[in-house]
Amino acid sequence: MSYFKKRIQAFGFAFNGLFTALKTETHLKIHLLATILVVIAGIYSKISKIEWIAIIICCGTVIAAELFNSAIEKVCDIISPDKNPKIKFIKDVSAGAVLVLSLMSICVAVFIFASNYF
């Protein structure tokens, strides 16, 4: 298989993973909905280019973290289908990372949108 065909195939796998996660992962759907709402609010509020950059980075980072978290949880479920305190720690820390990024993103959004009105 040629180099370019392999790259195209790799993109196909990546998009398949993204769409599969969107179909199956509830929290990813919530993050996507939040992203859509923030984009609508950004358009309505006419935020600046630099504010758009901050919003894009925050939304992309949270969605990527949720994808990593989902993958980590699936791997943990395969490795240890039974309750295991070490697996619980891994899953909790992974979810905690998403929570930290989500809260940070909320702070950024509040700062951006509040500064446009006050």
N, C-alpha and C positions, 0 to 999 in steps of 0.2 A: 504494500500500500504506500502511495506517495506521501511525502511530508505534508502537503496541503490537505489531502484527504484525511489524514490522521488529525490535523488541527480542526478541520470542520467536524469530524466525528467527536472530538473532545468537546467542542462547543455544544454539540447535540446532547452529549451525556450531561453536561452542566445544566443546560436548559431543562432536560428531563428531571434532574434532581430538584431544581427549583420548583417546577410545576408539581412534582410529586409531593414535595414538602407543603406547598400551598394547599393541596387537596387534603392532606392528612394532619397537619399541625395547626391546632387551634390558636396557639399563641402567635404563630407567624401570621395568621389571618388578622389577628388583633393589631399587630404591628403594622401590617400593610394598610389596614383601615385608618390607623392613626397617621400614617404617612400621607394618605390621600387627604385626610382632613387638614393636616398641616400645610400641604401644598395649596389646597383651596384657600385656606386662611392667608397664606403668603401672597397668592394672586390678589385676593380681595384687599389685603393691606398694602399692596405695592411695596413689598420689602426690597431692600437694596441688593445689589449683586453680592456683596460680601455676606449679607444675611442669608441669601440663597445658598451660598457656599457652605455656611455653617449648618443650615437645615439639611442640605444634601449629605454632608459628612455624617451628621448625627443619625439621620434616618437609615442611611446605608450601613453604618456601623452597627446599629441595633438589629437590623434585619440579618446582616452577616453573622452577628453573635448568636442570634436565635437559630440560624441554620447550623452553626457549629454545635450549639447546645443540643439540638435535635439529633444530630449525628452522634454525639457523645453518648446521649441517652440510649440510642439504639445499639451502639456497640456494647455498652454496659449490660443491656438486657440480654444480649447474645452471650457475653462472657459469664454472666451470673444471673440466670433467670430467677433464682431464689433470693430471698432477702439477704443482704450482705452489708454490714455497716461501712465497709470500705467503698463499695459501689454507691451507697447512699451519700457518702461524703463527696464523691466525684460528681454525682448528679446535682447535689445541693450547691456545690461550689460553682459548677457550670451555670446553673440557673441564677446564682447570685451575681455572676459576671454580667449576665443579660440585664438583671435588675439594676445594677450600678450604671450601666450604659443608658438604660431607659430613663432613670432618674436624672442623669446628667443631661440627656436630650430634652427632657421636660424643662429643666432649668434654663437651657439655652433658648427653647421656644418661648418660655414665659418672658425672659429678658428681651428677646427680639420683639415680641408682639406687645408687651407692656410698654416698651420704650417708644413704640410708634403711636401710642395713645396717651401717654402721660409725659 
